[in-house]
């Protein structure tokens, strides 16, 4: 009997113990990956299930609970509107090292222009003929939003979480050693070690890659040293990082970034440049340690999705396998619809649904 309130009848107490032992509806549960995906789809998605290059893992909870000058400017805008190709020519050939674009602050309304697509890349100008000629290098192409207090974090803590989120992208998709096929130890160190299914995925992905759930390329960019090597040390990127309050007061960071990797064959003296284009959307949860089992300075993975062009159709080797002209002449194009790998106007969910319903698509440009 309680000293501070009325006693609980014996039959009620016995019913409570029975329900707690068998998992009553109101008792705390650890959601499965399937349950998380179904819940999110019911909340805001329609259409077929997500494509196979996607995953949404659960997060482990603790036991008790668990975003004059004016005239000249007007003339300039008029000229750009009437003849954008001529303006591009003032700053180069449109396919070389052109004037960088402003940072991407929101989803674009249409794909980038295709005027320069016929120009072939070279070792000296590996992004020639590509929209990436105007993209920024490395992390400079991943714009960060202003930080404000959100969920359990102060504004300063949110700023740190955003910076660490971008550090993960650099360690997983830009690090030269990782691109050369090494294990992404720095990136893995930022992932919650208590998120068991993700740790199982990481262990299997690098020991025995294969299938849709054990592909290291879902999170990490790697090329087999015997097949291809990067041209120089520059990867062009374009994307944005956003955040909002997530479950249990967490700060949920969403990164949507496209990476362009120029490569040549591994053989010495090779000079034919091919490009592998990868777009990834990764959602990270910077959890409140009082509510989620997590180590300081790490995040829990909520979901990760990937779409690639010239990385190897149905490739499960654990490495990107770019094709060069000789291979393309033999294999031909994919059997799926045409896809512009530089088009960032299509949400990743829609891109994944389209990819999941068809075979290998045909990139309209590289």
Secondary structure as a PSIPRED ss2 file (coil, helix, strand):
# PSIPRED VFORMAT (PSIPRED V4.0)

   1 X C   1.000  0.000  0.000
   2 X C   1.000  0.000  0.000
   3 X C   1.000  0.000  0.000
   4 X C   1.000  0.000  0.000
   5 X C   1.000  0.000  0.000
   6 X C   1.000  0.000  0.000
   7 X C   1.000  0.000  0.000
   8 X C   1.000  0.000  0.000
   9 X C   1.000  0.000  0.000
  10 X H   0.000  1.000  0.000
  11 X H   0.000  1.000  0.000
  12 X H   0.000  1.000  0.000
  13 X H   0.000  1.000  0.000
  14 X H   0.000  1.000  0.000
  15 X H   0.000  1.000  0.000
  16 X H   0.000  1.000  0.000
  17 X H   0.000  1.000  0.000
  18 X H   0.000  1.000  0.000
  19 X H   0.000  1.000  0.000
  20 X H   0.000  1.000  0.000
  21 X H   0.000  1.000  0.000
  22 X H   0.000  1.000  0.000
  23 X C   1.000  0.000  0.000
  24 X C   1.000  0.000  0.000
  25 X C   1.000  0.000  0.000
  26 X C   1.000  0.000  0.000
  27 X C   1.000  0.000  0.000
  28 X C   1.000  0.000  0.000
  29 X C   1.000  0.000  0.000
  30 X C   1.000  0.000  0.000
  31 X C   1.000  0.000  0.000
  32 X C   1.000  0.000  0.000
  33 X H   0.000  1.000  0.000
  34 X H   0.000  1.000  0.000
  35 X H   0.000  1.000  0.000
  36 X H   0.000  1.000  0.000
  37 X H   0.000  1.000  0.000
  38 X H   0.000  1.000  0.000
  39 X H   0.000  1.000  0.000
  40 X H   0.000  1.000  0.000
  41 X H   0.000  1.000  0.000
  42 X H   0.000  1.000  0.000
  43 X H   0.000  1.000  0.000
  44 X H   0.000  1.000  0.000
  45 X C   1.000  0.000  0.000
  46 X C   1.000  0.000  0.000
  47 X C   1.000  0.000  0.000
  48 X C   1.000  0.000  0.000
  49 X C   1.000  0.000  0.000
  50 X C   1.000  0.000  0.000
  51 X C   1.000  0.000  0.000
  52 X C   1.000  0.000  0.000
  53 X C   1.000  0.000  0.000
  54 X E   0.000  0.000  1.000
  55 X E   0.000  0.000  1.000
  56 X C   1.000  0.000  0.000
  57 X C   1.000  0.000  0.000
  58 X C   1.000  0.000  0.000
  59 X C   1.000  0.000  0.000
  60 X C   1.000  0.000  0.000
  61 X E   0.000  0.000  1.000
  62 X E   0.000  0.000  1.000
  63 X C   1.000  0.000  0.000
  64 X C   1.000  0.000  0.000
  65 X E   0.000  0.000  1.000
  66 X C   1.000  0.000  0.000
  67 X C   1.000  0.000  0.000
  68 X C   1.000  0.000  0.000
  69 X H   0.000  1.000  0.000
  70 X H   0.000  1.000  0.000
  71 X H   0.000  1.000  0.000
  72 X H   0.000  1.000  0.000
  73 X H   0.000  1.000  0.000
  74 X H   0.000  1.000  0.000
  75 X H   0.000  1.000  0.000
  76 X H   0.000  1.000  0.000
  77 X H   0.000  1.000  0.000
  78 X H   0.000  1.000  0.000
  79 X H   0.000  1.000  0.000
  80 X H   0.000  1.000  0.000
  81 X H   0.000  1.000  0.000
  82 X H   0.000  1.000  0.000
  83 X C   1.000  0.000  0.000
  84 X H   0.000  1.000  0.000
  85 X H   0.000  1.000  0.000
  86 X H   0.000  1.000  0.000
  87 X H   0.000  1.000  0.000
  88 X H   0.000  1.000  0.000
  89 X H   0.000  1.000  0.000
  90 X H   0.000  1.000  0.000
  91 X C   1.000  0.000  0.000
  92 X C   1.000  0.000  0.000
  93 X C   1.000  0.000  0.000
  94 X C   1.000  0.000  0.000
  95 X C   1.000  0.000  0.000
  96 X C   1.000  0.000  0.000
  97 X C   1.000  0.000  0.000
  98 X C   1.000  0.000  0.000
  99 X C   1.000  0.000  0.000
 100 X C   1.000  0.000  0.000
 101 X C   1.000  0.000  0.000
 102 X C   1.000  0.000  0.000
 103 X C   1.000  0.000  0.000
 104 X C   1.000  0.000  0.000
 105 X C   1.000  0.000  0.000
 106 X C   1.000  0.000  0.000
 107 X C   1.000  0.000  0.000
 108 X C   1.000  0.000  0.000
 109 X C   1.000  0.000  0.000
 110 X C   1.000  0.000  0.000
 111 X C   1.000  0.000  0.000
 112 X C   1.000  0.000  0.000
 113 X C   1.000  0.000  0.000
 114 X C   1.000  0.000  0.000
 115 X C   1.000  0.000  0.000
 116 X C   1.000  0.000  0.000
 117 X C   1.000  0.000  0.000
 118 X C   1.000  0.000  0.000
 119 X C   1.000  0.000  0.000
 120 X C   1.000  0.000  0.000
 121 X C   1.000  0.000  0.000
 122 X C   1.000  0.000  0.000
 123 X C   1.000  0.000  0.000
 124 X C   1.000  0.000  0.000
 125 X C   1.000  0.000  0.000
 126 X C   1.000  0.000  0.000
 127 X C   1.000  0.000  0.000
 128 X C   1.000  0.000  0.000
 129 X C   1.000  0.000  0.000
 130 X C   1.000  0.000  0.000
 131 X H   0.000  1.000  0.000
 132 X H   0.000  1.000  0.000
 133 X H   0.000  1.000  0.000
 134 X H   0.000  1.000  0.000
 135 X C   1.000  0.000  0.000
 136 X E   0.000  0.000  1.000
 137 X E   0.000  0.000  1.000
 138 X H   0.000  1.000  0.000
 139 X H   0.000  1.000  0.000
 140 X H   0.000  1.000  0.000
 141 X H   0.000  1.000  0.000
 142 X E   0.000  0.000  1.000
 143 X E   0.000  0.000  1.000
 144 X E   0.000  0.000  1.000
 145 X C   1.000  0.000  0.000
 146 X C   1.000  0.000  0.000
 147 X C   1.000  0.000  0.000
 148 X C   1.000  0.000  0.000
 149 X C   1.000  0.000  0.000
 150 X E   0.000  0.000  1.000
 151 X C   1.000  0.000  0.000
 152 X C   1.000  0.000  0.000
 153 X E   0.000  0.000  1.000
 154 X C   1.000  0.000  0.000
 155 X H   0.000  1.000  0.000
 156 X H   0.000  1.000  0.000
 157 X H   0.000  1.000  0.000
 158 X H   0.000  1.000  0.000
 159 X H   0.000  1.000  0.000
 160 X H   0.000  1.000  0.000
 161 X H   0.000  1.000  0.000
 162 X H   0.000  1.000  0.000
 163 X H   0.000  1.000  0.000
 164 X H   0.000  1.000  0.000
 165 X H   0.000  1.000  0.000
 166 X H   0.000  1.000  0.000
 167 X H   0.000  1.000  0.000
 168 X H   0.000  1.000  0.000
 169 X H   0.000  1.000  0.000
 170 X H   0.000  1.000  0.000
 171 X H   0.000  1.000  0.000
 172 X H   0.000  1.000  0.000
 173 X H   0.000  1.000  0.000
 174 X C   1.000  0.000  0.000
 175 X C   1.000  0.000  0.000
 176 X H   0.000  1.000  0.000
 177 X H   0.000  1.000  0.000
 178 X H   0.000  1.000  0.000
 179 X H   0.000  1.000  0.000
 180 X C   1.000  0.000  0.000
 181 X C   1.000  0.000  0.000
 182 X C   1.000  0.000  0.000
 183 X C   1.000  0.000  0.000
 184 X C   1.000  0.000  0.000
 185 X H   0.000  1.000  0.000
 186 X H   0.000  1.000  0.000
 187 X H   0.000  1.000  0.000
 188 X H   0.000  1.000  0.000
 189 X C   1.000  0.000  0.000
 190 X C   1.000  0.000  0.000
 191 X E   0.000  0.000  1.000
 192 X C   1.000  0.000  0.000
 193 X C   1.000  0.000  0.000
 194 X C   1.000  0.000  0.000
 195 X C   1.000  0.000  0.000
 196 X H   0.000  1.000  0.000
 197 X H   0.000  1.000  0.000
 198 X H   0.000  1.000  0.000
 199 X H   0.000  1.000  0.000
 200 X H   0.000  1.000  0.000
 201 X H   0.000  1.000  0.000
 202 X H   0.000  1.000  0.000
 203 X H   0.000  1.000  0.000
 204 X H   0.000  1.000  0.000
 205 X H   0.000  1.000  0.000
 206 X H   0.000  1.000  0.000
 207 X H   0.000  1.000  0.000
 208 X C   1.000  0.000  0.000
 209 X C   1.000  0.000  0.000
 210 X E   0.000  0.000  1.000
 211 X C   1.000  0.000  0.000
 212 X C   1.000  0.000  0.000
 213 X C   1.000  0.000  0.000
 214 X E   0.000  0.000  1.000
 215 X C   1.000  0.000  0.000
 216 X H   0.000  1.000  0.000
 217 X H   0.000  1.000  0.000
 218 X H   0.000  1.000  0.000
 219 X C   1.000  0.000  0.000
 220 X C   1.000  0.000  0.000
 221 X C   1.000  0.000  0.000
 222 X C   1.000  0.000  0.000
 223 X E   0.000  0.000  1.000
 224 X C   1.000  0.000  0.000
 225 X C   1.000  0.000  0.000
 226 X C   1.000  0.000  0.000
 227 X C   1.000  0.000  0.000
 228 X E   0.000  0.000  1.000
 229 X E   0.000  0.000  1.000
 230 X E   0.000  0.000  1.000
 231 X C   1.000  0.000  0.000
 232 X C   1.000  0.000  0.000
 233 X C   1.000  0.000  0.000
 234 X C   1.000  0.000  0.000
 235 X C   1.000  0.000  0.000
 236 X E   0.000  0.000  1.000
 237 X E   0.000  0.000  1.000
 238 X E   0.000  0.000  1.000
 239 X E   0.000  0.000  1.000
 240 X E   0.000  0.000  1.000
 241 X E   0.000  0.000  1.000
 242 X E   0.000  0.000  1.000
 243 X E   0.000  0.000  1.000
 244 X E   0.000  0.000  1.000
 245 X E   0.000  0.000  1.000
 246 X C   1.000  0.000  0.000
 247 X H   0.000  1.000  0.000
 248 X H   0.000  1.000  0.000
 249 X H   0.000  1.000  0.000
 250 X C   1.000  0.000  0.000
 251 X E   0.000  0.000  1.000
 252 X E   0.000  0.000  1.000
 253 X E   0.000  0.000  1.000
 254 X E   0.000  0.000  1.000
 255 X E   0.000  0.000  1.000
 256 X E   0.000  0.000  1.000
 257 X E   0.000  0.000  1.000
 258 X E   0.000  0.000  1.000
 259 X E   0.000  0.000  1.000
 260 X E   0.000  0.000  1.000
 261 X E   0.000  0.000  1.000
 262 X E   0.000  0.000  1.000
 263 X E   0.000  0.000  1.000
 264 X E   0.000  0.000  1.000
 265 X E   0.000  0.000  1.000
 266 X C   1.000  0.000  0.000
 267 X C   1.000  0.000  0.000
 268 X C   1.000  0.000  0.000
 269 X C   1.000  0.000  0.000
 270 X C   1.000  0.000  0.000
 271 X C   1.000  0.000  0.000
 272 X C   1.000  0.000  0.000
 273 X C   1.000  0.000  0.000
 274 X E   0.000  0.000  1.000
 275 X E   0.000  0.000  1.000
 276 X E   0.000  0.000  1.000
 277 X E   0.000  0.000  1.000
 278 X E   0.000  0.000  1.000
 279 X E   0.000  0.000  1.000
 280 X E   0.000  0.000  1.000
 281 X E   0.000  0.000  1.000
 282 X E   0.000  0.000  1.000
 283 X E   0.000  0.000  1.000
 284 X E   0.000  0.000  1.000
 285 X E   0.000  0.000  1.000
 286 X E   0.000  0.000  1.000
 287 X C   1.000  0.000  0.000
 288 X C   1.000  0.000  0.000
 289 X C   1.000  0.000  0.000
 290 X C   1.000  0.000  0.000
 291 X C   1.000  0.000  0.000
 292 X E   0.000  0.000  1.000
 293 X C   1.000  0.000  0.000
 294 X C   1.000  0.000  0.000
 295 X C   1.000  0.000  0.000
 296 X C   1.000  0.000  0.000
 297 X C   1.000  0.000  0.000
 298 X C   1.000  0.000  0.000
 299 X E   0.000  0.000  1.000
 300 X E   0.000  0.000  1.000
 301 X E   0.000  0.000  1.000
 302 X E   0.000  0.000  1.000
 303 X E   0.000  0.000  1.000
 304 X E   0.000  0.000  1.000
 305 X E   0.000  0.000  1.000
 306 X E   0.000  0.000  1.000
 307 X E   0.000  0.000  1.000
 308 X E   0.000  0.000  1.000
 309 X E   0.000  0.000  1.000
 310 X C   1.000  0.000  0.000
 311 X C   1.000  0.000  0.000
 312 X C   1.000  0.000  0.000
 313 X C   1.000  0.000  0.000
 314 X C   1.000  0.000  0.000
 315 X C   1.000  0.000  0.000
 316 X C   1.000  0.000  0.000
 317 X C   1.000  0.000  0.000
 318 X C   1.000  0.000  0.000
 319 X C   1.000  0.000  0.000
 320 X E   0.000  0.000  1.000
 321 X C   1.000  0.000  0.000
 322 X C   1.000  0.000  0.000
 323 X C   1.000  0.000  0.000
 324 X C   1.000  0.000  0.000
 325 X H   0.000  1.000  0.000
 326 X H   0.000  1.000  0.000
 327 X H   0.000  1.000  0.000
 328 X H   0.000  1.000  0.000
 329 X H   0.000  1.000  0.000
 330 X H   0.000  1.000  0.000
 331 X H   0.000  1.000  0.000
 332 X C   1.000  0.000  0.000
 333 X C   1.000  0.000  0.000
 334 X C   1.000  0.000  0.000
 335 X C   1.000  0.000  0.000
 336 X C   1.000  0.000  0.000
 337 X C   1.000  0.000  0.000
 338 X E   0.000  0.000  1.000
 339 X E   0.000  0.000  1.000
 340 X C   1.000  0.000  0.000
 341 X C   1.000  0.000  0.000
 342 X C   1.000  0.000  0.000
 343 X C   1.000  0.000  0.000
 344 X C   1.000  0.000  0.000
 345 X C   1.000  0.000  0.000
 346 X C   1.000  0.000  0.000
 347 X C   1.000  0.000  0.000
 348 X H   0.000  1.000  0.000
 349 X H   0.000  1.000  0.000
 350 X H   0.000  1.000  0.000
 351 X H   0.000  1.000  0.000
 352 X H   0.000  1.000  0.000
 353 X H   0.000  1.000  0.000
 354 X H   0.000  1.000  0.000
 355 X H   0.000  1.000  0.000
 356 X H   0.000  1.000  0.000
 357 X H   0.000  1.000  0.000
 358 X C   1.000  0.000  0.000
 359 X C   1.000  0.000  0.000
 360 X C   1.000  0.000  0.000
 361 X C   1.000  0.000  0.000
 362 X E   0.000  0.000  1.000
 363 X E   0.000  0.000  1.000
 364 X C   1.000  0.000  0.000
 365 X C   1.000  0.000  0.000
 366 X C   1.000  0.000  0.000
